[in-house]
Amino acid sequence: MENANINLKENEKENKKENEKEKEKIIDDEIIKVYIDEQKNKGKCIIKEINLLKLNEKEKNMVLNEEFIISQFKHSNIIKCNEFHLNNNKINIIMEYPEGGNLLNKINENNNKGFEEEQIIEWLIEICEGIKYIHRNNIFDLNLKSSNIFLTKDNHIKIGNFKIIKKLNNEYEKISTQIIKNETYDFENDIWNLGIILYELTQLKHPFHHNGNNNEEIKNNIKYEDFSNKNYSDKLLSLIKILLKNNSNERLDINQILFKCYSILFKINSESK
């Protein structure tokens, strides 16, 4: 009997280890956990867990409201929420898993070849359409970055939103000048991050990768970054410059970006005939 109990405990440990292996962590901290999991009869999915006990009352209400709104989104370029649960001060959200991985992995895999301009524009259009839908619902500061932009097996875009109001991810490579200047966040911050993604797709690296030791150095890095690339049209490269303007008022809005994207795509298609 004692041996049976020992074997049972060992089996439980092994199963626990196996379950941990299956979960590919995307975010893991005391407030929010996001990971990829394999569920019985459902296949792979993305799980998002938020610990509301770590938030004050105001933050808790804001997060609950925002997460519920996001869970209702229905758009072809946004990750779909399949289940939304609130139990014991924890939000548990089960989302679809896009089988094509994320853009960051795609960039790393294509490090020596790069992407065709047509492919970049097609992806950019789909990202913009997703952002436009989300902005219409008055949700912004989407934590847009290449690791949060997913691809379906048919190579179409799915935007994932893994931030919460309290948890802002301000790595230097995506710091916008609003953050540097301590200005209020607004829709322009998402436009800035869209510029970062576009830069990564054309240059196959993070912009401002040399980093600055203080805000002044970071601003100078932004100002003197090189956007040139002989593989892409001037129109595409100039679009990156506009999206990463220090003055947010000089950046394009989402409709203007879409117009420029369709213009570039039209030219590419015309030249290929």
C-alpha positions as CSV (number, residue, x, y, z in Angstrom):
1,M,0.0,0.0,0.0
2,E,2.9,2.4,0.9
3,N,4.6,1.6,-2.4
4,A,1.3,2.4,-4.3
5,N,1.1,5.8,-2.5
6,I,4.7,6.6,-3.4
7,N,4.1,5.6,-7.1
8,L,0.9,7.7,-7.1
9,K,2.8,10.8,-5.8
10,E,5.5,10.2,-8.3
11,N,3.0,10.0,-11.1
12,E,1.4,13.2,-9.9
13,K,4.8,15.0,-10.0
14,E,5.4,13.7,-13.5
15,N,2.0,14.8,-14.7
16,K,2.6,18.3,-13.2
17,K,6.0,18.5,-14.9
18,E,4.4,17.4,-18.2
19,N,1.7,20.1,-17.9
20,E,4.3,22.8,-17.2
21,K,6.2,21.7,-20.3
22,E,3.0,22.1,-22.4
23,K,2.5,25.7,-21.3
24,E,4.5,28.2,-23.3
25,K,4.6,31.3,-21.2
26,I,4.1,34.7,-22.9
27,I,3.7,36.8,-19.7
28,D,4.3,35.7,-16.2
29,D,4.1,38.1,-13.2
30,E,2.1,38.6,-10.1
31,I,-0.8,40.4,-11.8
32,I,-1.1,38.8,-15.2
33,K,-0.2,35.4,-16.7
34,V,-0.6,34.6,-20.4
35,Y,0.4,31.2,-21.7
36,I,-0.2,28.8,-24.5
37,D,-1.9,25.6,-23.4
38,E,-3.2,22.3,-24.8
39,Q,-6.7,21.5,-23.7
40,K,-8.6,18.2,-24.0
41,N,-11.0,18.3,-26.9
42,K,-10.1,21.9,-27.7
43,G,-6.5,21.7,-28.9
44,K,-4.1,24.6,-28.4
45,C,-5.4,27.9,-26.9
46,I,-4.1,31.0,-25.3
47,I,-5.0,31.4,-21.6
48,K,-5.0,34.9,-20.0
49,E,-5.3,35.0,-16.2
50,I,-5.5,38.3,-14.2
51,N,-5.2,38.5,-10.4
52,L,-7.5,41.2,-9.3
53,L,-6.3,41.1,-5.7
54,K,-3.2,42.9,-6.8
55,L,-5.2,45.9,-8.0
56,N,-6.9,48.7,-6.1
57,E,-10.7,49.2,-6.4
58,K,-10.5,51.7,-9.2
59,E,-8.0,49.6,-11.2
60,K,-10.1,46.5,-10.7
61,N,-13.2,48.2,-12.1
62,M,-11.3,49.5,-15.1
63,V,-9.7,46.2,-15.9
64,L,-13.0,44.3,-15.5
65,N,-14.7,46.8,-17.9
66,E,-11.9,46.7,-20.5
67,E,-11.4,43.0,-20.5
68,F,-15.1,42.3,-20.8
69,I,-15.3,44.8,-23.8
70,I,-12.3,43.1,-25.5
71,S,-13.8,39.7,-24.9
72,Q,-16.8,40.7,-27.0
73,F,-14.7,41.8,-30.0
74,K,-15.6,40.1,-33.3
75,H,-13.1,40.9,-36.0
76,S,-11.1,38.8,-38.5
77,N,-7.8,40.4,-37.4
78,I,-8.3,40.2,-33.7
79,I,-7.8,37.1,-31.6
80,K,-11.2,35.7,-30.7
81,C,-12.2,35.2,-27.0
82,N,-13.9,31.8,-26.6
83,E,-14.6,31.9,-22.9
84,F,-14.6,34.6,-20.1
85,H,-14.8,33.6,-16.5
86,L,-14.6,35.6,-13.2
87,N,-14.0,33.5,-10.1
88,N,-12.5,34.4,-6.7
89,N,-11.0,37.7,-7.8
90,K,-9.4,36.1,-10.9
91,I,-10.3,36.7,-14.5
92,N,-9.7,33.7,-16.7
93,I,-10.0,34.2,-20.5
94,I,-9.6,31.4,-23.1
95,M,-8.7,32.6,-26.5
96,E,-8.1,31.1,-29.9
97,Y,-4.5,30.1,-30.8
98,P,-3.3,31.2,-34.2
99,E,-1.3,28.3,-35.7
100,G,1.2,30.5,-37.6
101,G,3.1,31.8,-34.6
102,N,3.8,35.5,-34.1
103,L,5.5,38.2,-36.2
104,L,8.6,38.3,-34.0
105,N,9.3,34.6,-34.6
106,K,8.6,35.2,-38.3
107,I,11.1,38.0,-38.4
108,N,13.7,35.9,-36.7
109,E,13.2,33.0,-39.0
110,N,13.6,35.2,-42.1
111,N,16.6,37.1,-40.7
112,N,18.7,36.6,-43.8
113,K,16.0,36.9,-46.5
114,G,13.6,39.6,-45.5
115,F,10.0,40.0,-46.7
116,E,8.5,41.1,-50.0
117,E,7.1,44.6,-49.9
118,E,3.7,43.3,-51.0
119,Q,3.6,40.9,-48.0
120,I,4.6,43.7,-45.5
121,I,1.9,46.0,-46.9
122,E,-0.8,43.2,-46.7
123,W,0.1,42.5,-43.1
124,L,0.2,46.2,-42.3
125,I,-3.3,46.7,-43.8
126,E,-4.7,43.8,-41.6
127,I,-3.0,45.2,-38.5
128,C,-4.5,48.7,-39.2
129,E,-8.0,47.2,-39.8
130,G,-7.8,45.5,-36.4
131,I,-6.5,48.7,-34.7
132,K,-9.2,50.7,-36.3
133,Y,-11.9,48.4,-34.9
134,I,-10.4,48.5,-31.4
135,H,-10.1,52.3,-31.4
136,R,-13.7,52.6,-32.4
137,N,-14.5,50.8,-29.1
138,N,-12.4,53.5,-27.2
139,I,-9.7,51.0,-26.3
140,F,-6.1,52.2,-26.9
141,D,-2.5,51.7,-25.8
142,L,-2.8,48.1,-27.0
143,N,0.8,47.0,-26.1
144,L,1.3,46.5,-29.9
145,K,4.5,44.7,-30.7
146,S,5.6,42.0,-33.0
147,S,5.4,39.3,-30.3
148,N,1.7,40.2,-29.8
149,I,0.8,40.1,-33.5
150,F,-0.1,36.5,-34.5
151,L,-0.5,34.8,-37.8
152,T,-3.0,32.2,-38.9
153,K,-1.9,29.1,-40.8
154,D,-3.1,31.0,-43.9
155,N,-0.7,33.9,-43.1
156,H,-3.4,36.4,-42.0
157,I,-3.0,38.7,-39.0
158,K,-4.5,38.3,-35.5
159,I,-3.9,41.0,-32.9
160,G,-3.5,39.8,-29.4
161,N,-3.9,42.2,-26.4
162,F,-2.0,41.0,-23.3
163,K,-1.6,44.2,-21.3
164,I,-3.7,45.4,-18.5
165,I,-4.1,49.0,-17.4
166,K,-1.6,48.8,-14.5
167,K,1.0,46.8,-16.4
168,L,2.6,48.9,-19.1
169,N,5.5,47.4,-20.9
170,N,7.9,50.3,-21.6
171,E,11.0,48.6,-23.1
172,Y,13.3,51.1,-24.7
173,E,12.7,49.8,-28.2
174,K,9.0,50.8,-28.1
175,I,9.1,53.9,-25.9
176,S,7.2,56.6,-27.5
177,T,8.0,60.3,-27.0
178,Q,4.8,60.7,-25.1
179,I,6.2,58.3,-22.4
180,I,9.5,60.1,-22.4
181,K,7.8,63.4,-21.9
182,N,5.4,62.0,-19.4
183,E,2.5,63.1,-21.6
184,T,-1.0,61.5,-21.5
185,Y,-1.5,58.3,-23.5
186,D,-3.8,58.4,-26.4
187,F,-4.4,56.7,-29.8
188,E,-1.1,58.1,-31.1
189,N,0.8,55.7,-28.9
190,D,-0.5,52.8,-30.9
191,I,0.5,54.6,-34.1
192,W,4.0,54.9,-32.7
193,N,4.1,51.2,-31.9
194,L,2.8,50.4,-35.4
195,G,5.8,52.3,-36.7
196,I,8.1,50.1,-34.6
197,I,6.5,46.9,-36.1
198,L,6.9,48.3,-39.6
199,Y,10.6,49.1,-38.9
200,E,11.1,45.5,-37.7
201,L,9.5,44.1,-40.8
202,T,11.8,46.1,-43.1
203,Q,15.0,46.2,-41.2
204,L,14.7,42.8,-39.4
205,K,15.8,44.3,-36.0
206,H,14.5,46.6,-33.3
207,P,14.9,50.3,-34.0
208,F,17.0,52.3,-31.4
209,H,18.7,49.0,-30.5
210,H,21.7,50.9,-29.3
211,N,19.6,52.1,-26.3
212,G,20.1,55.2,-24.3
213,N,21.1,55.6,-20.7
214,N,18.6,58.4,-20.2
215,N,15.6,60.0,-21.8
216,E,17.7,62.6,-23.7
217,E,19.9,59.9,-25.3
218,I,16.8,57.8,-26.3
219,K,15.3,60.9,-28.0
220,N,18.5,61.4,-29.9
221,N,18.6,57.8,-31.0
222,I,15.0,58.2,-32.3
223,K,15.9,61.4,-34.2
224,Y,19.0,60.0,-35.9
225,E,17.8,56.4,-36.7
226,D,18.6,55.2,-40.2
227,F,15.5,54.0,-42.1
228,S,17.2,53.4,-45.5
229,N,16.9,50.0,-47.2
230,K,17.5,49.4,-50.9
231,N,15.0,46.5,-51.0
232,Y,11.9,48.7,-50.4
233,S,10.3,51.7,-52.0
234,D,10.8,55.3,-50.8
235,K,7.0,55.4,-50.1
236,L,7.2,52.5,-47.6
237,L,10.3,53.8,-45.9
238,S,8.9,57.3,-45.6
239,L,5.8,55.8,-44.0
240,I,8.0,54.5,-41.2
241,K,9.6,58.0,-40.6
242,I,6.1,59.6,-40.4
243,L,4.8,57.0,-37.9
244,L,7.9,57.5,-35.7
245,K,7.7,61.3,-35.7
246,N,8.7,62.8,-32.3
247,N,5.7,65.1,-32.4
248,S,2.6,62.9,-32.2
249,N,0.6,65.6,-34.1
250,E,2.7,65.0,-37.2
251,R,1.9,61.3,-37.3
252,L,-0.8,59.9,-39.6
253,D,-4.1,58.6,-38.2
254,I,-5.2,55.1,-39.0
255,N,-7.3,56.0,-42.0
256,Q,-4.4,57.9,-43.6
257,I,-2.1,55.0,-43.0
258,L,-4.6,52.6,-44.7
259,F,-4.9,55.0,-47.7
260,K,-1.1,55.1,-48.1
261,C,-0.9,51.3,-47.8
262,Y,-3.5,50.7,-50.5
263,S,-1.7,53.3,-52.7
264,I,1.6,51.3,-52.4
265,L,-0.2,48.0,-53.0
266,F,-1.9,49.4,-56.1
267,K,1.4,50.5,-57.5
268,I,3.0,47.1,-56.8
269,N,0.2,45.3,-58.5
270,S,0.2,47.7,-61.5
271,E,4.0,47.2,-62.0
272,S,3.7,43.4,-61.8
273,K,1.2,43.3,-64.8
